Amino acid sequence: MVRRKQENGRVKSVPLANFHARIVRDLVFEDGEHQSRAFTLEAELEGRRVVFTIPAAEFGRISWVLNQLGPQAIVYPGQQQHARAAIQYLSGTVRQERIFAHLGWIKHGPEWLYLDATGALGATGAVSGFELQLPSALQKYQFGWAENRAALIEAVRASLRCLSVAPDRITFPLLGVVYRAALGKVDFSMFLAGQTGVFKTALAALCQQHFGAELDASHLPMSFASTAQAIQSLAFHAKDTLLVVDDFVPTGRYSDSALESAAEQLFRSAGNHQGRSRMSGNGRPSAAHPPRALLLATGEKVPRGQSIRARLLIVEVAAGDVNRTVLSDCQSVAERGLLATSMGGFLSWVAARYDELQRRLQTRVREIRSQNHKHVVHARLPGALAELQSAWEIFLDFAIETGAMSNSEQHSLVKRNREALDQLAAAQATYQAADPALRFVTLLQAALASGRAHVVDRCGKAPEHPATWGWRRQVRGRWMPSGVRIGWLVGSDLFLDSAASYDVAQQMAAADPIQASEQTLRHRLRERGYLASVDSGRQMVQVRRTLEGTSRQVLHLKAAVLSSLSRDHRIAII
């Protein structure tokens, strides 16, 4: 490449570079939040032709020449900007190409389309002309397309069959999360908790295979073995999808702090829709990339921290919960692509009425969230439950329109879903009890059940129903107390030793202690309504009672508050 200039009335050729190059592609990358540009260049040097792509910001600096063409390539001194201009001029008109770097919903003219790894899906099926560049972990996000109505009905019924894999308290929230993910932005995540061998990863994989038949348990997109930054980046590009992050397993070693930190960063970012911005090489902060997928994590333990747990819906899976025969059947239809076909049909149905459904979703969420929730333990919980119920109602309308179920089946599934979500809400008390008083009560219940504490009667002997109050029957039938004495049971009244019960609760809390002093906790118990009486005359929360022949200052509760005679009774108290 040369440039010609006039000098002293003569035309002089000035060499710019010993190679020729032109721009052949003008690429505009869209990630749903920001745009970036890149150029594909075709260069020729000493008979060798090279094609490569560079960010547009690097083009003008010409620093790419040696990296792409090697040491033989020369841009002559003082000619860098002339060389840049020459390449642009010689390239002529370059057609702009739009490339998407994310999954999920986009507006294309008047229509809404959903991007998967193969292109776009609209109200009438696949739409051509869309190019995507995705991380390798997202390239298996591919939906099926039913050839006829009968095939779609079969696919939707296959998806509903997943409800039979485990009890309703597990499967309804999971299937609700699948279809809620496809409707867009959420501010909660779900966590499947259970010991190894209870099939929690298999359950998560069935959910994931609604977004691609190949995303089975051996090919899940992400695990906690990856760095926090890698997980969060993938969750950003996996917009409007379900993203399984498998295997949160603290080992009790020093490395656990990094694992907990990664989980905290991920779930907090997902709940707050905020990513971490970093300084780039030019000294400016880079764009933040918050998670835009609905996260479904699995693990043997739940991440620590009440504020993190408040951003999670935690589903417990125990040994024997999963029906292995039904699981195998569902895994078989998932491999055949029926679950992904059900989701493909749902997305096309949504695309035809996207704006209407978004308004309906928001209105319905507000309606449900405003209702009384007897199991609420954190302000975020009603909203998350409302999102699941609203999405489930929308999915059932789709199933009715396709002919996959009858009206009576729909009514039954609506009722079962509400009952399952009610159970899910109740189960959050152990994990999401941000209120120190509620957490205190929950920890003492666990202490009595596990033998870390016990309660005596007025005389210091075994109370009625001793097994409920931390006593264990010996071989000869004699009852013996376990752990620390925390109080006295007198009829339906329970009198707690404030200091002893507080210490036991903190021991049970271990690395995640109650964030309130003993004195503050007493007042929180009163505000929460747990105290049956206080000493108004002395203006004290503790009352005086004679127990085991000694006058004591104690906290007066109703025995039902700590009774573990039945799970339903404990839930009602909460």
N, C-alpha and C positions, 0 to 999 in steps of 0.2 A: 504494500500500500504506500502511495506517495501523495503528496499534495503539490500543486503547482501554484507558484506566486510570481508576480512581476517584480523585477528588480533592475533598475537602470534601463527600463524599456525592454528588457528581455524576460522571457518566461523561464523560470528556473524550477526544476523538480527537486523536492525535498523528501527524502525517504522517511516514512513514518515507522514502518515495521517490516520485518522480513517474512511476514505471513499475511494471509488474507483471512478475514472472518466476517460473518454476518449473523444477525439475529434471525432465527427461523421460527421461534415460538415465543409469544408474550404471555406468560402464565400468571394468572391472578388467583391466588389461593384464598379461600374463604373458610374460616373455622366457626362461623356462626356468631362471632363476636368481633373479629378483626379481619382485615385484609392484608396480605403481603404479596409481593410481586417477585417474579424470577424470570430470567431469560434463558432460553435454550439457544446456544450458539453452535454454529458449524464453522470450524476453522481448518485451513489447509496450510501445511508447512512441509516443504521438501517432498511433495508428493503424498504426504500422509494426511488423511482426513480424520478429524476428531470431532465428536459431538458431545456436548456437556451442558449442564444447567447450573447457573449461579444465581444467588440472590441479586436483585436489581441494585441494591445498595452497594454491592461490591463492583458492579460493572464500571462505574465511572473512575474508580481508583486504579484500574488496570492491574491490580495486584494478583489477579487470577491467572495471568498469562503464564508465568513459570510453573504454577501449580498444575495447570491443565495441559500445557503444551511441552513442558520440559525445558532444559537449559539451552536448547538450540533457538528458542523463540526470543526475538529481540524487539523491544520497543525502543527506538533511538532516543538519546538524551534530549529532553525538552519537548518531546513530541507526544507525551501521554494524552493530553486533552485533544490534540488533533487526531490521534489514533482512535480515541473514543468516538469523536464526531464522524470520522470516516466510516467506522463500522455501522453506526446508525444510518448514515446517508446511503451507504451501499446496500443496506438491508431492504430498502424500499418499504412498502406497506406490509406490516406484520399483523396477522389476525390475532386478536386477543382470545385467549382460551380461559374459561372459568373452571377451576378445579376445586372441589370440595374436600376439606380435610376433617370432616366430622360426619357422624350419623344423625338421624333424626329428621325433624320437620323443617321444611323450608317453604317460603311463599314464592311461587313461580307464576308471575302474572296474576291472574285472578284465582289460581288453583293452589291448593296445598298438596305438597308431595312429601313422601318419607324416603330418606336416603338409607339404603343398606350398602353392603360392600360391592354389589354388582351394579348399582345405579339408583334409579328412583322408582317409587311405587305410588300410583295415584288412584283415583276413584275407579278407573276402568282397567287397572292392572299396571304392568311395567311401562315406564316412560323412557324412551331412548334419548341419547344426547347428553348424558351426565357422566362426567369423569370424576373419580374419587382417588385420593391418595391417603391411605389410612395406615396407622401402625399395624404391624403384622398380627398382633393379638386380636384385632378387630376385623380381620379379613374373612373370618368364618361367619360373620353376622349376615346371613342370607335367608330370605323368607321364601316359602313355597307359594305356589299359586294353584288353586283348585281349578280343574278343567271344567267342572260343572257343579251344579247345586248339590248333588248327592255327595260329591267328593268333599265339598266344604262342610256339609253336615257331619260327615264321618270325622273330619279333622276337629271340629268344635267338640263333638262328643268325646273324642280322644283326650282333648284338653280337660274336659270336665271329669273324665275318669281319674285324673290325678288327685281329685278330692278324696278318693277312697284309699289312697296309699297309707294314710295315717289318720289319727283323730282330727275332728273338725278344727279344734283349737290350733292345729299346726297347718293343715292344708288350706283352709280358707284364707288366712292371712297371706300365705305364700302365693296362691293363685291370684289373690287380689293385688299383690305387689307386682306380679307379672304384667297385668293389664293396666295398672296405674302407671307403670314406668313408660308405657307407650303413649301416654297422654301428655307427657312433658314435665315441666319443672316441679320438683318437690323439695321439701326441706327436712326430710327425715330419711333414715336408713333402717334396714332390718338386719338383725343378727340371729343366726341359728346357733344355739348353744347346746352342747352335749358332749359326753365322753366319747372317746374313740370307739368305733365299732357300732354306733347307733344309726348310721346311714345318713348323717346330716349332709355330707358332701353329695351323696346320691340325690337327695331331695333338692339341693341347690342346683344340681346339674339339670334336673327335669325342668326347673324354672328357666334356666339359661337356654335350654334347647328350644324354647319358644322363639328364640331370636336366631337360631341356626342349628340345623340338625347335627352338625359336627361338633358342637360345643358340649360334648359329654363330660363325664367326670374326669376323664384323662386329658381333656383339652380345654379346661376352663381358662378364661382369658387372663386371670391374674391371681396371685397369692401374696400373703404377707411376707414371703421371702424376698419380694422386690422392695426397693427403696420407697419411702413415702413420696418422693418427687415423681417416681415412675408411675406409681399407682394413681396419683392425683392427675398426672398428665393424661393417662389413659381414660380416666373417668371424665375428663374434660371433652375429649374427642368422641366418647361414647354417648353423645347427647341423646336424650329421650329414649334411652334403652335401659335394660337391666344389666348390671355388671356384677358378677359374682367375684368376690375377693375371698379366697379360700384359706383356711388353716391358720387361724390366730391361736398359737400355742405357746404361751409363756412357759419357760423351763425352770424358773426359779434361779436363773443365773444372772450375771451382770448384764448380759445382752438384752434382758427383758426390758430395760429402761428405753432402749432404742425402739423396741417393738411397740411398747405402750405409747411412746412419743409419735410413732408413725400412725398408729390408730387414732390417737387424739387429733392429730393434724388433719387426717382424712375426714373423720366424721364431723369435726367442728367446721371444716371448710364446706362440707356438703350441707350441713344444717344452716349455715350462715350465708351460703352462696358467695363465699369470699375465698380467693386464692392468695398465695404468697407471691409477692412481686420481688424480683431479684435485680441487682444492678447488672446491666449488660456491659459489653466491652467499651461502649462509647460513653460510659459514665452516667447513662440514663436508666431509670427503672424499667424493667421489661414488663410486658403486659401480664396481669394475673390470669391464671387458668383454673378457676374453681371447678369442682366436679359438677357435671351436668347429667350424669347417669343416676338412676336410683340404685344405690349400693345394697347388695345382699352379701353379708359376710358370714363366715362360719368359724367356729372355734370351740375349743374345749373349755375356755374361760372367757368371761365377758370383760372387755377393757375396763380398767379402773376409772374412777372419777364420776361424780354424780352429774356434772354438767355434760359430760360426753354421753353417759347412759340416757340422759333426758332426750338426746337426739336420736336414740335408737328405739325401735320396737323389737323386743327380745323374745324370741320363740324358743322354748325349751323342748328338746327331743331326748327322751329317755329310752333305755333298753326295752325292746318289745313294742315300742310305739309304731314302728314301720312294718306294714304287711309285706313280706318279701315277695309273695306271689304276685300281688298287684303291682309292686314296684318293678318286677321283671317285665310284666306286661306293658307297663307305661314306658319303660326304657326301650322296649322293642318298637313301639309306635313312634317314639321320639327319634330313633335312628332312621326310621322310614320317612321322617320329615313331616309327620302329621301335626305335631305341635307347632312347628314353624309355619305350616300352612294355615292353621287356625289363626295365628298371629297375623299372617299376611292378609287373610280375609278381614280380620278386625281392622287393620290399618287402612285398607281400601274403603271400608265402610265409614271409618272416621274421616278419611280425606274428603268424602263427599259432603260432610256436614261439620267440618272442623270448627269453624267459628261458633256455630250453634252449641256444639258439645262443650267447648271451653267455657262459654257463658253458663251453661247448665251445671258444669262441674263446680265452678266458683260459687254459684248461688246455692247449690246443694250442700257444699262443704260448710258454708256459713250457717245454713239451717241446722245441720247436725251438730256442729261445734257449739252452737248456742244452747243446745239442750242440756239438761242436767246429766252429769256423769257421776255415778255413785262411786266409781273406782279411781277417780282422778287423783294422781299423786304428783303431777307436774303440769304446768300450764301448756306445754307443748303436746301433751298426749291427746287431748280432744281433737286437735287439728289433724294429727296423723291418722287417728281412727276414722275421722270424717272423710279423709282422702281415700282410704281403702274402701269404705262403704260406698262412697259415691262412684268410684271406678267400677266396683262390682255391679252396681245397678246399671251402669252404662253397658258393661259387657253382657249382662243378661238380656238387655234390650236387643243387642246385636244377635245373640243366640236365638231369641224369639223370631226376629226378622228372617234369619237364615233357615228357620224351620228345624233347628237342632233341639228344641225343647218345647214343651207345652206350657200353657199359662199356669197350670197347677204345679208343674215342676219349678217354674220360676218363683212362685210364692213360697214353695218349700225351701228353695235355696236362699232366698232373701232372709227367711226366718233363721235358717241354720247359720248363715253368715253373721247376723246380728248376735246370736248366742256365742259364736266363736270369738267375735271381737270383744264381747263382754268378758269372756274368759281371758283373752289376751290382755285386756286392760287391767284386770285383777292381778295377773301375773307380774305386771310391771312394778308392783309395790316393792318387791324385794330389791329391785335394781334401781328404780328411779325415785326413790324416796328422798327428794332433795330437802324436804322439811325434816329438821333434826328430830322432832318429836315422833314423827311417823317412822323414821329410820330406827330410832331408839326402841320403839315397840317391836318392830320387825326383828331386830337383832336379839332382843330378849326372848322372843318366841323361838328363834333358832337356837339360842343358848339352852333353853329348857328342853327342847327336842333332842339336842345332841349330847346332853349330859354335862354341859359346862356350868350349869346353875340349877338350883332347886328352891322350892318354896315349902315352908312348914306350916302347921296349923298354929293356933294361938299358944299352944303349950310347947311347941317345938318338936312335935311329932309329925308322922306322915299325914298329909291332908287327905280328904276324900278324892278319889281318882288320882292316886299318887303318880301313876305313869305319865299323866298329863303335866305334872309339876316337877319333873326332873328326878324322879325316884326310879330305882331299878329293882326288880324282884330277884332275890338270891335263890340259890339252888333249893334251899329248904323252905321257900315261900316267904321269907322275911324281906321287907322293903328296906332298901338302903338309899340314902340321898347321894346325888352325884354333884360334883362341882361345888360352887360357892353358894351359900344361902343369900338370896336377894330379897326375901320378903316372907310375909305371913298371910295365910288364907283364913278368913273368918266368914263363913257362910258364902255370900256372893260378893264379899268385899276383899280386896287385895291391898295389903299395905307393904309398900316397897321401901327397903333401905336405900335411900337416895345415893349414897356414896358407893355402896357395894354394887348396886345395879348399874350405875354409870360406868364403873370400872369394867364390869363384865361385858357391857355393850361395846366399849372401846376395844377390848381384847378380841371380841368377835369381828369387829370392823377391820382389825389388823392394819394393813398399809393404807386403808382408806377411812381414816377416823371421822367420827361425828364432828362437824365444824361448829361446836357450841360448847361452852363451859358447863359444868354441872349446874351452877346457879341459873344460867340462861336457859338450860334445858328444862328446868322445873317450870319456868314461866311459859315456855313453848308448849309444854304438856297441858298447862291450864288453858292457853289460848286455843289449842287444838280441840279441847273438850274432853280430854282423856281423864281428867281428875274428877272423881265423884264428889269431893268436898275439899274446902280449904279452911284455914283458921282465920275467919274474917275479923274476929275480935283482936287478934294480935297482928292482923294484916300480913299473914305468912301463908305461903303456899303449902308448907308441911303442917300436918296436924299431930296432936299428941294422942297416943294410945298406949295402953298397958298390954304388952306382949311378952310372953314367957316370964311374967312376973316383974317386968321392968318397964318404966315409963320411957317411951321412945318418940322421937320426931320422925314421922314417916310420910310418904306420899300415898294418898288414898285414891285407888282406882277401882273400877268394877272388875271383878275377876274375868269377865268375858273378854276384856281387852287383850289379855295374854293367853287365854285358853286356846289350846291347839286340839280340842276334842274333835274338831272337823275343819277341813279347809274352807268349806262354805261359811262357817261361822266366823272364821278369821277375816274372810273377804268382806262379809257384811259389816264388820266393825270398821274396816278400813274405809 
